[in-house]
């Protein structure tokens, strides 16, 4: 490819992610919450009264099950979420936001809006549409690639 430094583009994407997380952590600091915790709690809040599961969070958010478990433990200790056993399987837990977690909804939505505003403020609508399309294309290119395949090995 001419005219584009693919290595630099990859590093820039990583730097964008890290800067977004640092910005989010700064905005969320008054609530003693991290960007990941806020992301998970917002997803749980969006599920309302039906709740969600660890597996569903993993599939939607892309965080590892171990990382989600640790995050949920922290949110539960703070009183933001509660868990109930599934009626069909005691090993399965349904996760719900508590009233204390629900009370953070407005603050969290404001934090997301502030980060989004800062990140995309200088883009035209056309540029945002192009970026959206290209990001989806990149994600599609990467979907289904296992770690072993990415490293040139056999997928088992």
MORA-V474774 format. One line per field, one symbol per residue. phi: phi as a letter, one per 30 degrees, with the letter a starting at -180 (. if undefined). psi: psi as a letter, one per 40 degrees, with the letter a starting at -180 (. if undefined). burial: I if it has 16 or more other C-alpha atoms within 10 Angstrom, else O. Layout:
phi = ???
psi = ???
burial = ???
This chain:
phi = .cibcdddddddddddedddddddedddeechbcddededddddeddhddibbedddeddciddddddddddddddedidbbbbddddadddcccbdcedddddeddddddddddedddcdccddddddddeddddddddecdiddddddcicdcc
psi = hiehgddddddddddddddddddddddeddefiidddddddddddeeadeaiiddddddddeiidddddddddddddeediiiiiiddhddhhhhiiiddddeedddddddddddddddedeiidddddddddddddddddeiehiddddeeaih.
burial = OOOOOOOOOOOOOOOOOOOIIOIIIOIIOOOOIIIIIIOIIIIIIIOOOOIIIIOOIIOOOOOOOOOIOOIIOOIIOOOIIIIOOOOOOOOOIIIIIIOOIIOIIOOIOOIIOOIOOOOOOOOOOOOOOOOOOOOOOOOOOOOOOOOOOOOOOOOO
